[in-house]
Amino acid sequence: MVITKVSNALSSPSIARSFGVVRTHLNVKSIICMMMALASVMNFAHANPRFMATHGTSYQSSEPDLAVTHYELALVQVLSEICPPMLTANQRIAFTRAYNQQLRSFIPTSASPNDTLRRMHSQRNYRSALNSVRAWTASYPKAQNRKLCLQFAEVEF
Protein backbone atom coordinates (compact mmCIF):
# COMPACT_ATOMS: atom_id res chain seq x y z
CA MET A 1 0.00 0.00 0.00
CA VAL A 2 2.79 2.42 0.87
CA ILE A 3 4.67 1.60 -2.32
CA THR A 4 1.54 2.25 -4.34
CA LYS A 5 1.33 5.68 -2.71
CA VAL A 6 4.99 6.35 -3.50
CA SER A 7 4.46 5.18 -7.07
CA ASN A 8 1.43 7.43 -7.45
CA ALA A 9 3.30 10.33 -5.91
CA LEU A 10 6.23 9.83 -8.28
CA SER A 11 3.87 9.78 -11.25
CA SER A 12 3.00 13.39 -10.43
CA PRO A 13 5.27 15.49 -12.68
CA SER A 14 6.07 18.12 -10.03
CA ILE A 15 6.96 15.59 -7.34
CA ALA A 16 8.88 13.40 -9.78
CA ARG A 17 10.92 16.38 -10.97
CA SER A 18 11.82 17.29 -7.39
CA PHE A 19 13.28 13.80 -7.01
CA GLY A 20 14.86 13.96 -10.46
CA VAL A 21 12.81 10.93 -11.50
CA VAL A 22 10.17 10.52 -14.15
CA ARG A 23 7.94 7.46 -13.82
CA THR A 24 8.63 6.23 -17.35
CA HIS A 25 12.40 6.52 -16.91
CA LEU A 26 12.90 4.47 -13.77
CA ASN A 27 15.73 1.98 -13.89
CA VAL A 28 17.04 -0.63 -11.49
CA LYS A 29 19.25 1.81 -9.61
CA SER A 30 16.50 4.39 -9.15
CA ILE A 31 13.95 1.77 -8.10
CA ILE A 32 16.33 0.21 -5.60
CA CYS A 33 17.26 3.67 -4.27
CA MET A 34 13.57 4.55 -3.92
CA MET A 35 12.91 1.23 -2.19
CA MET A 36 15.80 1.78 0.22
CA ALA A 37 14.59 5.30 1.02
CA LEU A 38 11.06 4.03 1.52
CA ALA A 39 12.27 1.17 3.67
CA SER A 40 14.30 3.48 5.90
CA VAL A 41 11.27 5.74 6.33
CA MET A 42 9.11 2.69 7.11
CA ASN A 43 11.65 1.38 9.62
CA PHE A 44 11.84 4.77 11.31
CA ALA A 45 8.05 5.09 11.41
CA HIS A 46 7.58 1.59 12.78
CA ALA A 47 10.33 1.93 15.38
CA ASN A 48 8.82 4.99 17.03
CA PRO A 49 7.30 4.67 20.52
CA ARG A 50 3.78 5.48 19.34
CA PHE A 51 3.78 2.61 16.81
CA MET A 52 5.25 0.21 19.36
CA ALA A 53 2.65 1.24 21.96
CA THR A 54 -0.27 0.63 19.58
CA HIS A 55 1.12 -2.49 17.89
CA GLY A 56 3.18 -3.93 20.73
CA THR A 57 6.33 -4.32 18.67
CA SER A 58 8.65 -2.58 16.28
CA TYR A 59 8.85 -3.40 12.59
CA GLN A 60 11.74 -5.84 12.68
CA SER A 61 12.38 -9.00 10.75
CA SER A 62 12.47 -12.20 12.75
CA GLU A 63 15.12 -13.43 10.30
CA PRO A 64 18.58 -12.63 11.70
CA ASP A 65 20.14 -13.45 8.31
CA LEU A 66 18.62 -10.45 6.51
CA ALA A 67 20.88 -7.55 5.59
CA VAL A 68 18.01 -5.57 4.02
CA THR A 69 14.39 -4.62 4.61
CA HIS A 70 11.37 -6.67 3.65
CA TYR A 71 10.63 -4.25 0.79
CA GLU A 72 14.05 -4.67 -0.79
CA LEU A 73 13.83 -8.44 -0.54
CA ALA A 74 10.27 -8.38 -1.89
CA LEU A 75 11.39 -6.33 -4.90
CA VAL A 76 13.95 -8.97 -5.86
CA GLN A 77 11.38 -11.73 -5.38
CA VAL A 78 8.80 -9.94 -7.54
CA LEU A 79 11.39 -9.48 -10.27
CA SER A 80 12.08 -13.22 -10.13
CA GLU A 81 8.35 -13.82 -10.64
CA ILE A 82 7.71 -11.43 -13.51
CA CYS A 83 10.98 -11.42 -15.45
CA PRO A 84 11.68 -14.97 -16.70
CA PRO A 85 8.64 -15.13 -19.03
CA MET A 86 9.68 -11.81 -20.61
CA LEU A 87 13.27 -12.82 -21.37
CA THR A 88 15.04 -14.97 -23.93
CA ALA A 89 16.95 -18.07 -22.82
CA ASN A 90 20.32 -16.24 -22.66
CA GLN A 91 18.75 -13.30 -20.85
CA ARG A 92 17.15 -15.70 -18.36
CA ILE A 93 20.57 -17.19 -17.59
CA ALA A 94 21.99 -13.71 -16.94
CA PHE A 95 18.92 -12.79 -14.89
CA THR A 96 19.18 -15.94 -12.77
CA ARG A 97 22.85 -15.24 -12.08
CA ALA A 98 22.08 -11.63 -11.08
CA TYR A 99 19.12 -12.75 -8.96
CA ASN A 100 21.19 -15.33 -7.09
CA GLN A 101 24.00 -12.83 -6.49
CA GLN A 102 21.54 -10.22 -5.24
CA LEU A 103 19.74 -12.71 -3.02
CA ARG A 104 23.08 -13.85 -1.57
CA SER A 105 24.03 -10.23 -0.81
CA PHE A 106 20.63 -9.60 0.83
CA ILE A 107 20.84 -12.77 2.96
CA PRO A 108 24.62 -13.16 3.36
CA THR A 109 24.82 -15.46 6.37
CA SER A 110 22.21 -17.98 5.26
CA ALA A 111 23.36 -21.36 3.99
CA SER A 112 20.38 -21.33 1.62
CA PRO A 113 19.01 -17.87 0.76
CA ASN A 114 16.15 -19.43 -1.23
CA ASP A 115 15.01 -21.40 1.83
CA THR A 116 15.22 -18.27 3.95
CA LEU A 117 13.11 -16.44 1.38
CA ARG A 118 10.51 -19.24 1.48
CA ARG A 119 10.40 -18.98 5.29
CA MET A 120 9.76 -15.26 4.98
CA HIS A 121 6.34 -16.04 3.50
CA SER A 122 5.13 -17.06 6.95
CA GLN A 123 5.74 -13.52 8.23
CA ARG A 124 2.81 -11.15 7.92
CA ASN A 125 5.07 -8.08 7.52
CA TYR A 126 6.92 -9.70 4.64
CA ARG A 127 3.72 -10.79 2.90
CA SER A 128 2.41 -7.24 3.21
CA ALA A 129 5.59 -5.82 1.67
CA LEU A 130 5.48 -8.46 -1.07
CA ASN A 131 1.88 -7.64 -1.98
CA SER A 132 2.69 -3.92 -2.08
CA VAL A 133 5.64 -4.47 -4.39
CA ARG A 134 3.58 -6.77 -6.63
CA ALA A 135 0.88 -4.11 -6.96
CA TRP A 136 3.49 -1.46 -7.62
CA THR A 137 5.21 -3.38 -10.41
CA ALA A 138 1.84 -4.35 -11.90
CA SER A 139 1.03 -0.65 -12.27
CA TYR A 140 3.77 -0.31 -14.89
CA PRO A 141 3.32 -1.31 -18.54
CA LYS A 142 4.75 -4.67 -19.57
CA ALA A 143 7.35 -2.97 -21.79
CA GLN A 144 8.64 -0.93 -18.84
CA ASN A 145 8.84 -4.03 -16.64
CA ARG A 146 10.73 -5.84 -19.41
CA LYS A 147 13.29 -3.01 -19.54
CA LEU A 148 13.67 -3.26 -15.79
CA CYS A 149 14.20 -7.02 -16.09
CA LEU A 150 16.84 -6.55 -18.79
CA GLN A 151 18.65 -3.94 -16.72
CA PHE A 152 18.57 -6.18 -13.66
CA ALA A 153 20.01 -9.06 -15.71
CA GLU A 154 22.91 -6.84 -16.82
CA VAL A 155 23.79 -5.50 -13.36
CA GLU A 156 27.00 -6.77 -11.81
CA PHE A 157 26.66 -7.17 -8.04
Secondary structure, DSSP 8 states (H G I E B T S, - for coil): -HHHHHHHHHHSHHHHHHHT--GGG--HHHHHHHHHHHHHHHHHHHTSHHHHHHHSS-S--S-TT-SS-HHHHHHHHHHHHHSGGGS-HHHHHHHHHHHHHHHHHHSTT-S-HHHHHHHHTT-HHHHHHHHHHHHHHHTS-HHHHHHHHHHHHH---
